[in-house]
Amino acid sequence: MMILSKGQKVIRFDCYEEGAIIIALNDLRNKQIQENKSTDTVDEILLKIIDAPSRKVKYGVPEKSGDFLGKGGAAERTSFCRQSGETSERSLRRRDEAR
């Protein structure tokens, strides 16, 4: 859980967006150096972005439940949609009754 103080925000970027932000800030920093202006604020923001921790995002299919049988004795629904899950359960029951 992340606790933020008043005025703080959390923004999530993918690697391409993060790269674009770093390039834009670096260009701004170079422009300020050419104009003999202070780069302290831009430097701080650049360091925050570069040093910010990344969070891994899981994609794909959820893990199988502990009671999953598999190999012909499937006990788990084939879809997460309610209707198709009910249909799968009915077809499994019919198959077991036919045995």
NORLIN-V729818 format. One record per residue. N is the residue number from 0. RES is the residue in three letters. BURIAL is 1 if it has 24 or more other C-alpha atoms within 12 Angstrom, else 0. D_LAST is the distance of its C-alpha to the last C-alpha in whole Angstrom. Layout:
# NORLIN-V729818
N;RES;BURIAL;D_LAST
N;RES;BURIAL;D_LAST
This chain:
# NORLIN-V729818
0;MET;0;51
1;MET;0;54
2;ILE;0;57
3;LEU;0;60
4;SER;0;63
5;LYS;0;65
6;GLY;0;65
7;GLN;0;62
8;LYS;0;60
9;VAL;0;57
10;ILE;0;56
11;ARG;0;53
12;PHE;0;54
13;ASP;0;52
14;CYS;0;54
15;TYR;0;55
16;GLU;0;57
17;GLU;0;58
18;GLY;0;60
19;ALA;0;61
20;ILE;0;63
21;ILE;1;64
22;ILE;0;66
23;ALA;0;67
24;LEU;1;69
25;ASN;1;70
26;ASP;0;72
27;LEU;0;73
28;ARG;1;74
29;ASN;0;76
30;LYS;0;78
31;GLN;0;79
32;ILE;0;80
33;GLN;0;82
34;GLU;0;84
35;ASN;0;85
36;LYS;0;83
37;SER;0;81
38;THR;0;77
39;ASP;0;76
40;THR;0;74
41;VAL;1;72
42;ASP;0;72
43;GLU;0;70
44;ILE;0;68
45;LEU;1;67
46;LEU;0;66
47;LYS;0;64
48;ILE;1;62
49;ILE;0;62
50;ASP;0;61
51;ALA;0;59
52;PRO;0;55
53;SER;0;52
54;ARG;0;49
55;LYS;0;46
56;VAL;0;43
57;LYS;0;40
58;TYR;0;38
59;GLY;0;34
60;VAL;0;31
61;PRO;0;31
62;GLU;0;30
63;LYS;0;26
64;SER;0;26
65;GLY;0;25
66;ASP;0;22
67;PHE;0;20
68;LEU;0;18
69;GLY;0;18
70;LYS;0;16
71;GLY;0;13
72;GLY;0;12
73;ALA;0;15
74;ALA;0;16
75;GLU;0;19
76;ARG;1;20
77;THR;0;21
78;SER;0;24
79;PHE;0;27
80;CYS;0;27
81;ARG;0;26
82;GLN;0;25
83;SER;0;23
84;GLY;0;22
85;GLU;0;20
86;THR;0;19
87;SER;0;17
88;GLU;0;16
89;ARG;0;15
90;SER;0;13
91;LEU;0;11
92;ARG;0;10
93;ARG;0;9
94;ARG;0;7
95;ASP;0;5
96;GLU;0;5
97;ALA;0;4
98;ARG;0;0
